[in-house]
Amino acid sequence: MTVIALTGGIGSGKSEATKEFAALGIPIVDADVIAHELTATKQPLLNEIRHIFGADFIDAEGTLNRAKLRKHIFDNPAERIKLEALMHPAIHQRALELLADNHQKFNPPYQILAIPLLFENNRYNDVIDLILVIDCDENLQLKRALARGNMTEAEVRAMMRAQTSRATRVNGADEVILNNESITEFHEKIREIHKKFIKTCIVSKYI
């Protein structure tokens, strides 16, 4: 089972990249998607969040107020550590389950494991074969993140500071896709690296 970790800073284009890999038939296991599923209404982790951070972060319908919690943890680094200690093990366990399921059901040439905080923790070192970093200019990161409309500039900048630096990500990558141009050019780069990954996986079967 070949697993390629995909990572990058906020606004770099990770989500667009996973969409394109999925369109090419590659299974995607996304840590952000898993995090949302684990904290959906009536999920057990919501009780843990309520216990650790208080009921103010859960609304009357039992839904997590993600924007409020996000602001809280980036205003209070110690609180962010608490949340990561709760979430990261659960996300890791579910990611491994999904990777195994995909391998058994589809036996794909490779899978994409999308992890925004790949370099911030080492839980996945034993499962990944290659690291693909989606990179872009930091001013463009900020512009794209603000265009989503769900975060202020101060929140985006705080998230960028909390993440591993751009240089560290690039230096730790096996492959880098620079996403400073149009979406058409970005998709073409993904298709080209997909071909490279396919060839690498085919060759590795005979070595």
C-alpha positions in Angstrom: 0.0 0.0 0.0 1.6 3.3 -1.2 0.5 6.3 0.8 1.4 9.9 -0.3 1.0 12.5 2.3 -0.3 15.8 0.9 0.2 19.0 3.0 0.6 22.7 2.7 -0.2 25.9 4.5 -3.6 27.5 4.8 -4.7 28.8 1.4 -2.1 26.9 -0.6 -4.6 24.9 -2.5 -4.7 21.5 -0.7 -8.4 21.1 -1.1 -8.3 21.8 -4.8 -5.5 19.3 -5.1 -7.4 16.6 -3.4 -10.4 17.2 -5.6 -8.2 16.8 -8.7 -6.5 13.6 -7.4 -10.0 12.2 -6.6 -11.1 13.0 -10.2 -8.1 11.0 -11.4 -9.5 8.0 -9.4 -7.2 8.2 -6.4 -8.7 7.5 -3.0 -8.4 10.5 -0.6 -8.2 10.3 3.2 -8.5 13.9 4.5 -7.6 14.7 8.1 -9.8 17.8 8.0 -12.8 15.9 6.8 -12.2 13.3 9.5 -12.0 16.1 12.1 -15.4 17.5 11.0 -17.0 14.0 11.1 -15.6 13.3 14.6 -17.0 16.5 15.9 -20.4 16.4 14.2 -23.6 16.5 16.2 -24.0 13.6 18.7 -20.4 12.4 18.2 -18.6 11.3 21.4 -15.8 13.8 21.0 -18.3 16.7 21.4 -18.7 15.6 25.1 -15.0 15.7 25.5 -14.8 19.2 24.0 -17.6 20.3 26.3 -15.8 18.9 29.3 -12.5 20.5 28.4 -13.5 23.9 27.0 -17.0 24.4 28.4 -20.6 24.3 27.1 -20.3 27.8 25.4 -18.7 26.2 22.4 -21.7 23.9 21.8 -25.0 25.5 20.6 -28.5 24.7 21.6 -28.8 22.1 18.8 -25.8 20.3 20.0 -23.6 21.6 17.1 -20.0 22.7 17.6 -19.4 26.4 17.1 -16.2 25.9 15.0 -15.5 29.6 14.4 -15.7 30.4 18.2 -13.5 27.4 19.1 -11.0 28.3 16.4 -10.7 31.9 17.7 -10.4 30.6 21.2 -7.5 28.3 20.5 -5.6 30.7 18.4 -5.9 33.4 21.0 -4.8 30.9 23.7 -1.9 28.6 22.6 -2.2 26.4 25.7 -5.8 25.7 24.8 -4.8 24.8 21.2 -2.5 22.2 22.7 -5.3 20.7 24.7 -7.5 20.5 21.6 -4.7 18.9 19.5 -4.1 16.3 22.3 -7.8 15.3 22.1 -8.2 15.4 18.3 -4.9 14.1 16.8 -5.1 10.5 18.2 -8.7 10.1 17.1 -8.0 11.5 13.6 -4.9 9.3 13.3 -6.8 6.1 14.2 -9.6 6.9 11.8 -7.2 7.7 9.0 -5.5 4.4 9.4 -8.8 2.6 9.2 -9.8 4.4 6.0 -6.4 3.7 4.4 -6.8 0.0 5.2 -10.4 0.0 3.9 -9.4 1.7 0.6 -6.5 -0.7 0.1 -8.8 -3.7 0.6 -11.7 -2.5 -1.5 -9.9 -0.8 -4.4 -6.2 -1.8 -4.2 -5.3 1.5 -5.8 -1.8 2.3 -7.1 -1.5 4.8 -4.3 -3.6 6.8 -1.9 -3.5 10.5 -0.9 -3.4 11.2 2.9 -4.2 14.9 3.2 -2.8 16.3 6.5 -2.5 20.0 7.0 -0.4 19.6 10.2 1.9 16.8 8.9 5.1 18.4 10.0 3.6 19.4 13.4 3.3 15.8 14.5 5.1 12.6 13.7 2.2 10.1 14.1 2.1 9.3 10.4 5.8 8.7 9.8 5.4 4.9 9.6 2.6 4.9 7.1 3.6 7.5 4.5 5.9 6.7 1.6 6.3 10.2 0.1 5.5 13.8 1.0 3.9 16.1 -1.5 3.8 19.8 -0.5 1.4 22.3 -2.2 3.3 25.6 -2.0 2.5 29.2 -2.9 3.5 32.7 -2.1 2.5 33.7 1.4 0.7 36.9 0.3 -1.4 34.6 -2.0 -2.0 32.3 0.9 -3.5 35.2 2.8 -5.6 36.4 -0.1 -7.0 32.9 -0.8 -7.8 32.2 2.8 -9.6 35.5 3.2 -11.6 34.9 0.0 -13.4 32.0 1.8 -15.1 34.6 4.0 -15.1 32.6 7.2 -12.0 34.1 8.9 -10.7 37.5 9.6 -7.2 38.6 8.5 -6.0 38.4 12.1 -7.3 34.8 12.4 -5.6 33.8 9.1 -2.3 35.3 10.1 -2.5 33.6 13.5 -3.1 30.3 11.8 -0.2 30.9 9.4 2.1 31.6 12.4 0.9 28.5 14.2 1.7 26.3 11.2 5.2 25.0 10.2 7.0 27.6 8.1 6.9 27.5 4.3 10.6 26.8 4.2 10.4 23.8 6.5 7.5 22.3 4.5 9.4 22.7 1.2 12.6 21.3 2.6 10.8 18.3 4.1 9.0 17.5 0.8 9.8 14.7 -1.6 7.8 16.6 -4.3 6.6 20.2 -4.4 3.8 21.7 -6.6 4.0 25.5 -6.8 0.5 26.9 -7.0 1.0 30.5 -7.8 -0.7 30.5 -11.3 -4.1 29.7 -12.6 -6.2 26.8 -11.6 -5.8 25.3 -15.0 -2.1 25.3 -14.7 -2.4 23.9 -11.2 -4.5 21.0 -12.4 -2.0 20.3 -15.2 0.8 20.0 -12.6 -1.3 17.6 -10.6 -2.0 15.4 -13.6 1.7 15.4 -14.4 2.8 14.4 -10.9 0.0 11.8 -10.9 1.7 10.1 -14.0 5.0 10.2 -12.1 3.4 8.6 -9.0 1.8 5.9 -11.2 5.2 5.1 -12.8 6.9 5.0 -9.4 4.3 2.6 -8.0 4.6 0.3 -10.9 8.4 0.2 -10.7 8.3 -0.4 -6.9 6.2 -3.5 -7.4 9.1 -5.1 -9.3 12.0 -4.1 -7.0 
